Amino acid sequence: MSKKIAVVPGSFDPITLGHIDIIKRSAKIFDEVHVSVLKNSSKKGLFTNEERVALIKEAVEDVPNIVVHTFHGLLVDFCREINATTIVRGLRAVSDFEYEMQLTSMNKKLDDDIETLYMMTNNKYSFISSSVVKEVAQYDRDVSEFVPANVNKALKEKRENNK
């Protein structure tokens, strides 16, 4: 029997507890979950791709079937490369669905064998996004209830280094 492999893609700049919720729940369903940080050279992030990978690895180190790395190019090509048959996407609200549906339709057109699984985030995280967390943290406000402890620390360090 072959392994059930899924990919949870994103920019994760930074990873939030909403992301962690989706990733850990996916790890209960699939044999192997690849948290894949998209390399987007046109977008300047707060954290480098390497920093994001390190922060995510630390935040999910208690779950053995999670692999964290970066990828570039088309997601369906990456899925084929690692033998993943499912893309897991988190939804916070109905407003996320339209954009996600466009991505899913294109991915299905590119590779009909790869399925997309939508997972609703826990209600307590439904209003959290990486951009909102960055915005609040920038003004020296507490974001500890929205991000893992290591990410909260890294956000504080970035803010201190940018003063």
Solvent accessible surface area in square Angstrom, and as a share of the most:
residue,aa,sasa,rsa
1,M,240,1.07
2,S,96,0.62
3,K,121,0.51
4,K,103,0.44
5,I,15,0.08
6,A,0,0.00
7,V,0,0.00
8,V,8,0.05
9,P,13,0.08
10,G,20,0.19
11,S,45,0.29
12,F,7,0.03
13,D,9,0.05
14,P,1,0.01
15,I,2,0.01
16,T,3,0.02
17,L,42,0.21
18,G,10,0.09
19,H,52,0.23
20,I,15,0.08
21,D,23,0.12
22,I,9,0.05
23,I,0,0.00
24,K,61,0.26
25,R,82,0.30
26,S,0,0.00
27,A,11,0.09
28,K,171,0.72
29,I,84,0.42
30,F,21,0.09
31,D,72,0.37
32,E,33,0.15
33,V,0,0.00
34,H,14,0.06
35,V,0,0.00
36,S,0,0.00
37,V,0,0.00
38,L,62,0.31
39,K,92,0.39
40,N,60,0.31
41,S,123,0.79
42,S,107,0.69
43,K,135,0.57
44,K,192,0.81
45,G,19,0.19
46,L,57,0.29
47,F,6,0.02
48,T,73,0.42
49,N,32,0.17
50,E,128,0.57
51,E,63,0.28
52,R,21,0.08
53,V,21,0.12
54,A,59,0.46
55,L,21,0.10
56,I,1,0.00
57,K,104,0.44
58,E,94,0.42
59,A,20,0.16
60,V,4,0.02
61,E,136,0.61
62,D,99,0.51
63,V,28,0.16
64,P,130,0.82
65,N,38,0.20
66,I,20,0.10
67,V,59,0.34
68,V,10,0.06
69,H,45,0.20
70,T,38,0.22
71,F,13,0.05
72,H,134,0.60
73,G,55,0.53
74,L,98,0.49
75,L,28,0.14
76,V,1,0.01
77,D,63,0.33
78,F,16,0.07
79,C,0,0.00
80,R,124,0.45
81,E,137,0.62
82,I,34,0.17
83,N,112,0.57
84,A,5,0.04
85,T,76,0.44
86,T,16,0.10
87,I,1,0.01
88,V,0,0.00
89,R,46,0.17
90,G,33,0.32
91,L,12,0.06
92,R,92,0.34
93,A,47,0.36
94,V,135,0.77
95,S,93,0.60
96,D,27,0.14
97,F,86,0.36
98,E,126,0.57
99,Y,128,0.49
100,E,11,0.05
101,M,91,0.40
102,Q,115,0.51
103,L,65,0.32
104,T,23,0.13
105,S,58,0.37
106,M,113,0.51
107,N,22,0.11
108,K,64,0.27
109,K,170,0.72
110,L,78,0.39
111,D,18,0.09
112,D,101,0.52
113,D,118,0.61
114,I,7,0.03
115,E,96,0.43
116,T,29,0.17
117,L,64,0.32
118,Y,61,0.23
119,M,17,0.07
120,M,106,0.48
121,T,12,0.07
122,N,62,0.32
123,N,131,0.67
124,K,129,0.55
125,Y,34,0.13
126,S,39,0.25
127,F,130,0.54
128,I,8,0.04
129,S,19,0.13
130,S,21,0.14
131,S,74,0.48
132,V,77,0.44
133,V,3,0.01
134,K,58,0.25
135,E,93,0.42
136,V,50,0.29
137,A,4,0.03
138,Q,111,0.49
139,Y,137,0.52
140,D,88,0.46
141,R,166,0.61
142,D,98,0.51
143,V,2,0.01
144,S,53,0.34
145,E,126,0.56
146,F,40,0.17
147,V,3,0.02
148,P,17,0.11
149,A,89,0.69
150,N,24,0.12
151,V,0,0.00
152,N,17,0.09
153,K,131,0.55
154,A,15,0.12
155,L,6,0.03
156,K,94,0.40
157,E,84,0.38
158,K,44,0.19
159,R,37,0.14
160,E,100,0.45
161,N,124,0.64
162,N,110,0.56
163,K,169,0.72
